[in-house]
Each structure stands twice: as structure tokens, then as C-alpha cells.
């Protein structure tokens, strides 16, 4: 069913976004990658996904902190592939500090990349989805879109906001063949989390292995990381016919974190 569809995945040069891009490419989707990083490494990733799955894969360096760039990304994908059928809003950043020590410019950056970018891409992509009478929007929120942790004010606010945006968009397009859902991962071992584990190990004078176990067990009852492959499979499911009447949902993939 997804063969030949076009997918834009923001923040897909590493981690969860790349996992979702690979899963959609595996279904025969044409894929527009996006994100930051070393240009040669990104080109190697782009070429590897194209070769492994035999689909067209392009890359756009749009900065998700800029509303104009977000709109430009959707326009570029529509020009390149003729449509944006699937939009995965995944780009995200983190900053950890208590509210009173939280640098205001980091607050603005987290809200811009994690929340406002999804507004801007959806704003740009919805008219085309409506015209073609099909669309899937998958917003990568977090367990932190459903519950909070200390020292993550901007991240938790952005992810709660993203779930709110997901619900509003779902309601606005409820009577069209377009769905909008959020997925809410718990801990996934990506560069974003690796940085938090290393900071924790340093702050607490622990080994990285001990800090990793502590991080997991504190929140995630399964004591296992969610994998990018599992999140790719969840995104594929949400894009398929079996999920055609699932909309406005926030689906945890968190080893029981938010069941507590
Ligand atoms: P990651 O750091 O591996 O990947 C983040 C991606 O976003 C990268 O491709 C990066 O280049 C891109 N990015 C960052 N700032 C950008 C910008 N301004 N413009 C364009 N791209 C930008 O992180 P990840 O862990 O894979 O996180 C992906 C998403 O999943 C984020 O929204 C994150 O909040 C969410 N998430 C992650 C976890 C986890 O445990 N790793 C858990 C829940 C939710």
C-alpha cells in the first residue's frame, strides 16, 4: 500500500528519524531525508538507504528551527517527488537544567525545533494532502509528552504541545482520508540519549554502563531500550490501511513508563 508514496522525515540523519526513514523506504516509499551533520556522512547515509531499498532518496538541509526553512522543505519535496504523502515530524533537541537556570535562548530553540517546526511543516503539507485526498502525519513526541520529569521544562512543554497540536490537526481533517497521530517513545539509545547518559556518568562519578542502567530503571519498567526499528514499524503501521481510522492518538512505546 505504501509503495510509491512520498515521505518527508525531519531530523532523519540519525537516530529515530533515520530508523523511520529506513522502515518507510523498506515499504517502497520515496524518502526525503533532513537534518544536521557532516555532509559526507549524510551523503553516505542517503546513498546507502537508496541502494538497500531500491527507492529514490533525497536530502534537504532545511533548519527546523526556522519556520521559513520548514515550509521550504515541504516545497522542495513536492517539487522533487510531486507530493508529500507522509510527513514525519521527528527533529528534536534537548536541554537539561532547572527552570531558574534554564537559558532563555535554549528554551526558544527547543520549542522552535520540537514544536513550532511541526506546525510549520503541517501548515505547508496539508493543502497538498487534501488536494490528493490522502495523507499521514506522524509526530514523534515522547513519554515526556504524557508525563513530566524535573529539569526538562522546555522539552516536556514542547512534547505536551506537540500532542496538543496532533489532536487539533486530527480533528480538523477527521472527515478526510488524512490522519495525524503522535508516537511517544520512552528511552531509545540514540545520540540524543547517549549524551544524557554520559553527562549523568560524569556528574555522578559513575561508569557509563552504570549510568545507562540507572537511567533506564528509573523510568522504564521493562529496563530495555525501545529500538529505532520498533518505532519504524509503528510508523509504518500508522501509515497503513489498518490505521486508517486511528487519528489524534498518542501511542506510547515506552516499556511501561507511562503506565505507572
Ligand atoms: P538524534 O539526536 O539522534 O536525532 C535528532 C535528529 O534531529 C538528527 O537527525 C538531527 O540532525 C536533527 N536535528 C536537530 N536539530 C535540527 C534542526 N535544527 N534542523 C533539522 N534537523 C535537526 O535524536 P533522537 O533520539 O533520534 O530523537 C529524535 C526524536 O525522537 C526527537 O524529537 C526526540 O525528542 C524524540 N525522542 C527521543 C527519545 C530517545 O530516547 N532517544 C525518546 C522519546 C522521544
py3Dmol code that shows the C-alpha trace and the ligand (Angstrom):
import py3Dmol

protein = """\
ATOM      1  CA  UNK A   1       0.000   0.000   0.000  1.00  0.00           C
ATOM      2  CA  UNK A   2       2.823   2.446   0.721  1.00  0.00           C
ATOM      3  CA  UNK A   3       4.828   1.613  -2.415  1.00  0.00           C
ATOM      4  CA  UNK A   4       5.430   4.786  -4.430  1.00  0.00           C
ATOM      5  CA  UNK A   5       4.238   7.140  -1.682  1.00  0.00           C
ATOM      6  CA  UNK A   6       6.491  10.040  -0.752  1.00  0.00           C
ATOM      7  CA  UNK A   7       7.685  10.609   2.806  1.00  0.00           C
ATOM      8  CA  UNK A   8       9.403  13.587   4.414  1.00  0.00           C
ATOM      9  CA  UNK A   9      11.064  12.777   7.733  1.00  0.00           C
ATOM     10  CA  UNK A  10      12.528  15.736   9.612  1.00  0.00           C
ATOM     11  CA  UNK A  11      15.697  15.076  11.606  1.00  0.00           C
ATOM     12  CA  UNK A  12      16.426  11.827   9.800  1.00  0.00           C
ATOM     13  CA  UNK A  13      20.210  11.922   9.565  1.00  0.00           C
ATOM     14  CA  UNK A  14      20.468   9.817  12.726  1.00  0.00           C
ATOM     15  CA  UNK A  15      18.556   8.033  15.460  1.00  0.00           C
ATOM     16  CA  UNK A  16      14.796   7.543  15.378  1.00  0.00           C
ATOM     17  CA  UNK A  17      14.243   9.646  12.249  1.00  0.00           C
ATOM     18  CA  UNK A  18      16.684   7.540  10.278  1.00  0.00           C
ATOM     19  CA  UNK A  19      15.061   4.370  11.647  1.00  0.00           C
ATOM     20  CA  UNK A  20      11.637   5.566  10.474  1.00  0.00           C
ATOM     21  CA  UNK A  21      13.052   6.648   7.097  1.00  0.00           C
ATOM     22  CA  UNK A  22      14.587   3.198   6.619  1.00  0.00           C
ATOM     23  CA  UNK A  23      11.320   1.480   7.565  1.00  0.00           C
ATOM     24  CA  UNK A  24       9.307   3.600   5.104  1.00  0.00           C
ATOM     25  CA  UNK A  25      11.917   3.058   2.373  1.00  0.00           C
ATOM     26  CA  UNK A  26      11.574  -0.660   3.105  1.00  0.00           C
ATOM     27  CA  UNK A  27       7.882  -0.324   2.192  1.00  0.00           C
ATOM     28  CA  UNK A  28       8.810   1.245  -1.159  1.00  0.00           C
ATOM     29  CA  UNK A  29       8.352   4.907  -0.205  1.00  0.00           C
ATOM     30  CA  UNK A  30      10.404   7.647  -1.810  1.00  0.00           C
ATOM     31  CA  UNK A  31      12.118   9.414   1.042  1.00  0.00           C
ATOM     32  CA  UNK A  32      13.269  12.966   1.724  1.00  0.00           C
ATOM     33  CA  UNK A  33      15.856  12.976   4.492  1.00  0.00           C
ATOM     34  CA  UNK A  34      16.571  16.099   6.537  1.00  0.00           C
ATOM     35  CA  UNK A  35      18.850  17.017   9.384  1.00  0.00           C
ATOM     36  CA  UNK A  36      22.163  18.352  10.552  1.00  0.00           C
ATOM     37  CA  UNK A  37      25.593  16.785  10.409  1.00  0.00           C
ATOM     38  CA  UNK A  38      28.660  16.182   8.320  1.00  0.00           C
ATOM     39  CA  UNK A  39      27.772  16.453   4.614  1.00  0.00           C
ATOM     40  CA  UNK A  40      29.887  13.487   3.521  1.00  0.00           C
ATOM     41  CA  UNK A  41      28.382  11.251   6.225  1.00  0.00           C
ATOM     42  CA  UNK A  42      24.873  12.376   5.267  1.00  0.00           C
ATOM     43  CA  UNK A  43      25.524  11.648   1.592  1.00  0.00           C
ATOM     44  CA  UNK A  44      26.811   8.180   2.529  1.00  0.00           C
ATOM     45  CA  UNK A  45      23.618   7.562   4.550  1.00  0.00           C
ATOM     46  CA  UNK A  46      21.412   8.805   1.695  1.00  0.00           C
ATOM     47  CA  UNK A  47      23.150   6.597  -0.849  1.00  0.00           C
ATOM     48  CA  UNK A  48      23.060   3.569   1.481  1.00  0.00           C
ATOM     49  CA  UNK A  49      19.281   3.834   2.082  1.00  0.00           C
ATOM     50  CA  UNK A  50      18.649   4.275  -1.659  1.00  0.00           C
ATOM     51  CA  UNK A  51      20.805   1.267  -2.546  1.00  0.00           C
ATOM     52  CA  UNK A  52      19.485  -1.025   0.195  1.00  0.00           C
ATOM     53  CA  UNK A  53      15.811  -0.460  -0.567  1.00  0.00           C
ATOM     54  CA  UNK A  54      15.912   0.464  -4.272  1.00  0.00           C
ATOM     55  CA  UNK A  55      13.930   3.693  -3.785  1.00  0.00           C
ATOM     56  CA  UNK A  56      14.604   7.356  -4.548  1.00  0.00           C
ATOM     57  CA  UNK A  57      16.135   9.104  -1.548  1.00  0.00           C
ATOM     58  CA  UNK A  58      16.991  12.786  -1.433  1.00  0.00           C
ATOM     59  CA  UNK A  59      18.301  15.064   1.323  1.00  0.00           C
ATOM     60  CA  UNK A  60      17.407  18.644   2.241  1.00  0.00           C
ATOM     61  CA  UNK A  61      19.379  20.582   4.861  1.00  0.00           C
ATOM     62  CA  UNK A  62      16.444  22.780   5.996  1.00  0.00           C
ATOM     63  CA  UNK A  63      16.923  24.059   9.542  1.00  0.00           C
ATOM     64  CA  UNK A  64      13.882  23.040  11.605  1.00  0.00           C
ATOM     65  CA  UNK A  65      14.489  25.986  13.931  1.00  0.00           C
ATOM     66  CA  UNK A  66      13.308  28.253  11.078  1.00  0.00           C
ATOM     67  CA  UNK A  67       9.661  28.417  10.031  1.00  0.00           C
ATOM     68  CA  UNK A  68      10.695  29.538   6.539  1.00  0.00           C
ATOM     69  CA  UNK A  69      13.012  26.554   6.170  1.00  0.00           C
ATOM     70  CA  UNK A  70      10.236  24.185   7.288  1.00  0.00           C
ATOM     71  CA  UNK A  71       7.931  25.472   4.541  1.00  0.00           C
ATOM     72  CA  UNK A  72      10.799  25.324   2.056  1.00  0.00           C
ATOM     73  CA  UNK A  73      11.443  21.656   2.944  1.00  0.00           C
ATOM     74  CA  UNK A  74       7.868  20.710   2.047  1.00  0.00           C
ATOM     75  CA  UNK A  75       8.037  22.741  -1.196  1.00  0.00           C
ATOM     76  CA  UNK A  76      11.344  21.084  -2.114  1.00  0.00           C
ATOM     77  CA  UNK A  77       9.915  17.600  -1.528  1.00  0.00           C
ATOM     78  CA  UNK A  78       6.791  18.395  -3.554  1.00  0.00           C
ATOM     79  CA  UNK A  79       8.982  19.688  -6.401  1.00  0.00           C
ATOM     80  CA  UNK A  80      11.337  16.708  -6.232  1.00  0.00           C
ATOM     81  CA  UNK A  81       8.746  13.905  -5.851  1.00  0.00           C
ATOM     82  CA  UNK A  82       5.461  15.551  -6.904  1.00  0.00           C
ATOM     83  CA  UNK A  83       3.824  15.117  -3.478  1.00  0.00           C
ATOM     84  CA  UNK A  84       4.262  14.797   0.250  1.00  0.00           C
ATOM     85  CA  UNK A  85       2.013  11.888   1.231  1.00  0.00           C
ATOM     86  CA  UNK A  86       3.629  11.107   4.572  1.00  0.00           C
ATOM     87  CA  UNK A  87       5.068  13.703   6.943  1.00  0.00           C
ATOM     88  CA  UNK A  88       7.026  12.563   9.981  1.00  0.00           C
ATOM     89  CA  UNK A  89       7.887  15.398  12.360  1.00  0.00           C
ATOM     90  CA  UNK A  90      10.815  13.939  14.229  1.00  0.00           C
ATOM     91  CA  UNK A  91      13.547  16.587  14.567  1.00  0.00           C
ATOM     92  CA  UNK A  92      14.209  17.227  18.222  1.00  0.00           C
ATOM     93  CA  UNK A  93      16.733  18.625  20.661  1.00  0.00           C
ATOM     94  CA  UNK A  94      17.100  18.544  24.426  1.00  0.00           C
ATOM     95  CA  UNK A  95      18.455  20.806  27.145  1.00  0.00           C
ATOM     96  CA  UNK A  96      18.560  19.739  30.780  1.00  0.00           C
ATOM     97  CA  UNK A  97      18.575  22.343  33.579  1.00  0.00           C
ATOM     98  CA  UNK A  98      16.284  23.533  36.390  1.00  0.00           C
ATOM     99  CA  UNK A  99      13.859  26.250  35.332  1.00  0.00           C
ATOM    100  CA  UNK A 100      15.669  29.075  37.132  1.00  0.00           C
ATOM    101  CA  UNK A 101      18.969  28.141  35.451  1.00  0.00           C
ATOM    102  CA  UNK A 102      17.442  27.352  32.045  1.00  0.00           C
ATOM    103  CA  UNK A 103      18.958  29.698  29.429  1.00  0.00           C
ATOM    104  CA  UNK A 104      16.052  31.506  27.693  1.00  0.00           C
ATOM    105  CA  UNK A 105      17.700  31.045  24.287  1.00  0.00           C
ATOM    106  CA  UNK A 106      17.748  27.250  24.843  1.00  0.00           C
ATOM    107  CA  UNK A 107      14.032  27.380  25.731  1.00  0.00           C
ATOM    108  CA  UNK A 108      13.357  29.189  22.439  1.00  0.00           C
ATOM    109  CA  UNK A 109      15.482  26.714  20.470  1.00  0.00           C
ATOM    110  CA  UNK A 110      13.822  23.619  21.964  1.00  0.00           C
ATOM    111  CA  UNK A 111      10.319  24.997  21.375  1.00  0.00           C
ATOM    112  CA  UNK A 112      11.240  26.012  17.804  1.00  0.00           C
ATOM    113  CA  UNK A 113      12.728  22.652  16.779  1.00  0.00           C
ATOM    114  CA  UNK A 114      10.497  20.266  18.762  1.00  0.00           C
ATOM    115  CA  UNK A 115       7.136  22.032  18.440  1.00  0.00           C
ATOM    116  CA  UNK A 116       6.938  25.012  16.075  1.00  0.00           C
ATOM    117  CA  UNK A 117       8.609  23.088  13.230  1.00  0.00           C
ATOM    118  CA  UNK A 118       5.719  20.615  13.255  1.00  0.00           C
ATOM    119  CA  UNK A 119       3.218  23.461  12.937  1.00  0.00           C
ATOM    120  CA  UNK A 120       5.150  24.922  10.001  1.00  0.00           C
ATOM    121  CA  UNK A 121       5.575  21.630   8.104  1.00  0.00           C
ATOM    122  CA  UNK A 122       1.943  20.589   8.664  1.00  0.00           C
ATOM    123  CA  UNK A 123       0.801  24.079   7.600  1.00  0.00           C
ATOM    124  CA  UNK A 124       2.740  23.655   4.366  1.00  0.00           C
ATOM    125  CA  UNK A 125       1.927  19.989   3.672  1.00  0.00           C
ATOM    126  CA  UNK A 126      -1.811  19.790   4.446  1.00  0.00           C
ATOM    127  CA  UNK A 127      -3.101  21.597   1.312  1.00  0.00           C
ATOM    128  CA  UNK A 128      -1.368  19.027  -0.935  1.00  0.00           C
ATOM    129  CA  UNK A 129      -2.648  16.107   1.160  1.00  0.00           C
ATOM    130  CA  UNK A 130      -6.191  17.491   0.976  1.00  0.00           C
ATOM    131  CA  UNK A 131      -5.935  18.020  -2.783  1.00  0.00           C
ATOM    132  CA  UNK A 132      -4.742  14.423  -3.273  1.00  0.00           C
ATOM    133  CA  UNK A 133      -7.226  13.087  -0.681  1.00  0.00           C
ATOM    134  CA  UNK A 134      -4.674  11.057   1.255  1.00  0.00           C
ATOM    135  CA  UNK A 135      -2.141  11.786   3.940  1.00  0.00           C
ATOM    136  CA  UNK A 136      -0.420  10.532   7.037  1.00  0.00           C
ATOM    137  CA  UNK A 137       1.164  12.785   9.650  1.00  0.00           C
ATOM    138  CA  UNK A 138       3.211  11.126  12.377  1.00  0.00           C
ATOM    139  CA  UNK A 139       4.606  13.373  15.096  1.00  0.00           C
ATOM    140  CA  UNK A 140       7.419  11.947  17.182  1.00  0.00           C
ATOM    141  CA  UNK A 141       6.523  13.159  20.668  1.00  0.00           C
ATOM    142  CA  UNK A 142       7.799  11.295  23.734  1.00  0.00           C
ATOM    143  CA  UNK A 143       6.776   9.736  27.030  1.00  0.00           C
ATOM    144  CA  UNK A 144       7.589  13.311  28.049  1.00  0.00           C
ATOM    145  CA  UNK A 145       4.557  14.390  26.022  1.00  0.00           C
ATOM    146  CA  UNK A 146       2.408  12.495  28.535  1.00  0.00           C
ATOM    147  CA  UNK A 147       4.273  12.850  31.838  1.00  0.00           C
ATOM    148  CA  UNK A 148       6.994  15.151  33.134  1.00  0.00           C
ATOM    149  CA  UNK A 149      10.479  14.870  34.582  1.00  0.00           C
ATOM    150  CA  UNK A 150      12.357  17.539  36.505  1.00  0.00           C
ATOM    151  CA  UNK A 151      14.897  19.730  34.691  1.00  0.00           C
ATOM    152  CA  UNK A 152      13.326  19.277  31.245  1.00  0.00           C
ATOM    153  CA  UNK A 153      10.904  22.209  31.172  1.00  0.00           C
ATOM    154  CA  UNK A 154      11.293  23.130  27.501  1.00  0.00           C
ATOM    155  CA  UNK A 155      11.383  19.529  26.276  1.00  0.00           C
ATOM    156  CA  UNK A 156       8.337  18.448  28.300  1.00  0.00           C
ATOM    157  CA  UNK A 157       6.416  21.599  27.307  1.00  0.00           C
ATOM    158  CA  UNK A 158       7.303  21.097  23.638  1.00  0.00           C
ATOM    159  CA  UNK A 159       6.246  17.436  23.634  1.00  0.00           C
ATOM    160  CA  UNK A 160       2.980  18.111  25.505  1.00  0.00           C
ATOM    161  CA  UNK A 161       2.391  20.889  22.955  1.00  0.00           C
ATOM    162  CA  UNK A 162       3.117  18.521  20.072  1.00  0.00           C
ATOM    163  CA  UNK A 163       0.478  16.104  21.357  1.00  0.00           C
ATOM    164  CA  UNK A 164      -1.987  19.003  21.578  1.00  0.00           C
ATOM    165  CA  UNK A 165      -1.175  20.015  18.001  1.00  0.00           C
ATOM    166  CA  UNK A 166      -1.626  16.384  16.912  1.00  0.00           C
ATOM    167  CA  UNK A 167      -5.139  16.295  18.363  1.00  0.00           C
ATOM    168  CA  UNK A 168      -6.182  19.607  16.807  1.00  0.00           C
ATOM    169  CA  UNK A 169      -4.929  18.638  13.331  1.00  0.00           C
ATOM    170  CA  UNK A 170      -6.619  15.218  13.641  1.00  0.00           C
ATOM    171  CA  UNK A 171      -9.937  16.905  14.431  1.00  0.00           C
ATOM    172  CA  UNK A 172      -9.605  19.420  11.612  1.00  0.00           C
ATOM    173  CA  UNK A 173      -9.069  16.663   8.999  1.00  0.00           C
ATOM    174  CA  UNK A 174     -11.185  13.973  10.659  1.00  0.00           C
ATOM    175  CA  UNK A 175     -13.563  13.666   7.711  1.00  0.00           C
ATOM    176  CA  UNK A 176     -10.785  13.325   5.136  1.00  0.00           C
ATOM    177  CA  UNK A 177      -8.521  10.317   4.431  1.00  0.00           C
ATOM    178  CA  UNK A 178      -5.740  12.074   6.346  1.00  0.00           C
ATOM    179  CA  UNK A 179      -4.685  11.017   9.834  1.00  0.00           C
ATOM    180  CA  UNK A 180      -2.453  12.717  12.382  1.00  0.00           C
ATOM    181  CA  UNK A 181      -1.004  10.775  15.297  1.00  0.00           C
ATOM    182  CA  UNK A 182       1.815  11.029  17.806  1.00  0.00           C
ATOM    183  CA  UNK A 183       4.184   8.306  18.868  1.00  0.00           C
ATOM    184  CA  UNK A 184       5.621   8.534  22.362  1.00  0.00           C
ATOM    185  CA  UNK A 185       8.885   6.668  22.791  1.00  0.00           C
ATOM    186  CA  UNK A 186      10.426   6.027  26.157  1.00  0.00           C
ATOM    187  CA  UNK A 187      14.210   5.703  26.239  1.00  0.00           C
ATOM    188  CA  UNK A 188      15.789   4.878  22.875  1.00  0.00           C
ATOM    189  CA  UNK A 189      19.573   4.572  22.716  1.00  0.00           C
ATOM    190  CA  UNK A 190      20.320   7.311  20.157  1.00  0.00           C
ATOM    191  CA  UNK A 191      22.964  10.082  20.141  1.00  0.00           C
ATOM    192  CA  UNK A 192      20.472  12.350  21.958  1.00  0.00           C
ATOM    193  CA  UNK A 193      20.201   9.916  24.887  1.00  0.00           C
ATOM    194  CA  UNK A 194      23.845   8.823  24.768  1.00  0.00           C
ATOM    195  CA  UNK A 195      24.772  12.453  25.520  1.00  0.00           C
ATOM    196  CA  UNK A 196      22.473  12.424  28.594  1.00  0.00           C
ATOM    197  CA  UNK A 197      23.972   9.132  29.824  1.00  0.00           C
ATOM    198  CA  UNK A 198      27.493  10.473  29.508  1.00  0.00           C
ATOM    199  CA  UNK A 199      26.563  13.718  31.298  1.00  0.00           C
ATOM    200  CA  UNK A 200      24.980  11.671  34.072  1.00  0.00           C
ATOM    201  CA  UNK A 201      28.021   9.399  34.416  1.00  0.00           C
ATOM    202  CA  UNK A 202      30.281  12.434  34.697  1.00  0.00           C
ATOM    203  CA  UNK A 203      28.041  14.303  37.165  1.00  0.00           C
ATOM    204  CA  UNK A 204      27.629  11.256  39.437  1.00  0.00           C
ATOM    205  CA  UNK A 205      31.150   9.819  39.073  1.00  0.00           C
ATOM    206  CA  UNK A 206      29.775   6.544  37.667  1.00  0.00           C
ATOM    207  CA  UNK A 207      30.732   4.370  34.729  1.00  0.00           C
ATOM    208  CA  UNK A 208      28.755   4.944  31.539  1.00  0.00           C
ATOM    209  CA  UNK A 209      27.335   1.396  31.869  1.00  0.00           C
ATOM    210  CA  UNK A 210      26.080   2.085  35.411  1.00  0.00           C
ATOM    211  CA  UNK A 211      24.648   5.465  34.385  1.00  0.00           C
ATOM    212  CA  UNK A 212      22.846   3.783  31.472  1.00  0.00           C
ATOM    213  CA  UNK A 213      21.255   1.170  33.743  1.00  0.00           C
ATOM    214  CA  UNK A 214      20.223   3.819  36.308  1.00  0.00           C
ATOM    215  CA  UNK A 215      18.664   5.964  33.593  1.00  0.00           C
ATOM    216  CA  UNK A 216      16.619   3.046  32.270  1.00  0.00           C
ATOM    217  CA  UNK A 217      15.425   1.585  35.548  1.00  0.00           C
ATOM    218  CA  UNK A 218      14.420   4.970  36.986  1.00  0.00           C
ATOM    219  CA  UNK A 219      11.641   5.409  34.377  1.00  0.00           C
ATOM    220  CA  UNK A 220      11.208   2.407  32.070  1.00  0.00           C
ATOM    221  CA  UNK A 221       9.922  -0.727  33.873  1.00  0.00           C
ATOM    222  CA  UNK A 222      10.934  -3.069  31.041  1.00  0.00           C
ATOM    223  CA  UNK A 223      14.568  -1.982  31.660  1.00  0.00           C
ATOM    224  CA  UNK A 224      15.045  -2.335  27.894  1.00  0.00           C
ATOM    225  CA  UNK A 225      15.534   0.447  25.376  1.00  0.00           C
ATOM    226  CA  UNK A 226      12.880   0.873  22.688  1.00  0.00           C
ATOM    227  CA  UNK A 227      14.640   0.406  19.326  1.00  0.00           C
ATOM    228  CA  UNK A 228      14.527   2.591  16.253  1.00  0.00           C
ATOM    229  CA  UNK A 229      13.379  -0.482  14.301  1.00  0.00           C
ATOM    230  CA  UNK A 230      10.352  -0.861  16.608  1.00  0.00           C
ATOM    231  CA  UNK A 231       9.489   2.812  16.100  1.00  0.00           C
ATOM    232  CA  UNK A 232       9.918   2.402  12.338  1.00  0.00           C
ATOM    233  CA  UNK A 233       7.456  -0.496  12.418  1.00  0.00           C
ATOM    234  CA  UNK A 234       4.990   1.618  14.443  1.00  0.00           C
ATOM    235  CA  UNK A 235       5.228   4.473  11.932  1.00  0.00           C
ATOM    236  CA  UNK A 236       4.680   2.044   9.042  1.00  0.00           C
ATOM    237  CA  UNK A 237       1.596   0.688  10.825  1.00  0.00           C
ATOM    238  CA  UNK A 238       0.206   4.215  11.321  1.00  0.00           C
ATOM    239  CA  UNK A 239       0.713   4.911   7.619  1.00  0.00           C
ATOM    240  CA  UNK A 240      -1.093   1.738   6.553  1.00  0.00           C
ATOM    241  CA  UNK A 241      -4.729   0.875   5.901  1.00  0.00           C
ATOM    242  CA  UNK A 242      -5.037  -0.875   9.281  1.00  0.00           C
ATOM    243  CA  UNK A 243      -4.614   2.512  10.960  1.00  0.00           C
ATOM    244  CA  UNK A 244      -6.897   4.478   8.626  1.00  0.00           C
ATOM    245  CA  UNK A 245      -9.314   5.268  11.477  1.00  0.00           C
ATOM    246  CA  UNK A 246      -6.697   5.875  14.144  1.00  0.00           C
ATOM    247  CA  UNK A 247      -6.283   9.628  14.439  1.00  0.00           C
ATOM    248  CA  UNK A 248      -5.479  12.077  17.199  1.00  0.00           C
ATOM    249  CA  UNK A 249      -3.878   9.250  19.188  1.00  0.00           C
ATOM    250  CA  UNK A 250      -0.685   9.338  21.247  1.00  0.00           C
ATOM    251  CA  UNK A 251       0.814   5.861  21.219  1.00  0.00           C
ATOM    252  CA  UNK A 252       3.424   5.062  23.894  1.00  0.00           C
ATOM    253  CA  UNK A 253       6.357   2.793  23.008  1.00  0.00           C
ATOM    254  CA  UNK A 254       7.933   3.153  26.413  1.00  0.00           C
ATOM    255  CA  UNK A 255       8.311  -0.212  28.170  1.00  0.00           C
ATOM    256  CA  UNK A 256       5.560   0.735  30.633  1.00  0.00           C
ATOM    257  CA  UNK A 257       6.953   4.175  31.621  1.00  0.00           C
ATOM    258  CA  UNK A 258       3.596   5.975  31.365  1.00  0.00           C
ATOM    259  CA  UNK A 259       1.586   3.052  32.781  1.00  0.00           C
ATOM    260  CA  UNK A 260       2.909   3.846  36.251  1.00  0.00           C
TER     261      UNK A 260
END
"""
ligand_1 = """\
44
LIG
P 19.115 12.333 17.493
O 19.897 13.422 18.133
O 19.751 11.029 17.177
O 18.447 12.839 16.153
C 17.872 14.096 16.062
C 17.747 14.434 14.614
O 17.224 15.768 14.520
C 19.097 14.446 13.882
O 18.918 13.999 12.559
C 19.459 15.933 13.890
O 20.307 16.285 12.815
C 18.083 16.535 13.710
N 18.017 17.930 14.103
C 18.321 18.512 15.287
N 18.155 19.838 15.207
C 17.745 20.103 13.938
C 17.431 21.292 13.229
N 17.504 22.495 13.802
N 17.068 21.174 11.934
C 17.000 19.975 11.324
N 17.282 18.806 11.955
C 17.655 18.899 13.242
O 17.842 12.146 18.439
P 16.732 11.003 18.555
O 16.878 10.413 19.897
O 16.712 10.131 17.364
O 15.427 11.915 18.601
C 14.516 12.012 17.546
C 13.182 12.449 18.098
O 12.702 11.457 18.997
C 13.244 13.760 18.870
O 12.100 14.534 18.580
C 13.237 13.288 20.312
O 12.709 14.254 21.167
C 12.353 12.076 20.204
N 12.509 11.132 21.304
C 13.700 10.508 21.544
C 13.792 9.615 22.588
C 15.048 8.876 22.918
O 15.093 8.190 23.945
N 16.074 8.932 22.075
C 12.673 9.354 23.390
C 11.487 10.000 23.121
C 11.412 10.885 22.065
"""
view = py3Dmol.view(width=600, height=400)
view.addModel(protein, "pdb")
view.setStyle({"model": 0}, {"cartoon": {"style": "trace"}})
view.addModel(ligand_1, "xyz")
view.setStyle({"model": 1}, {"stick": {}})
view.zoomTo()
view.show()
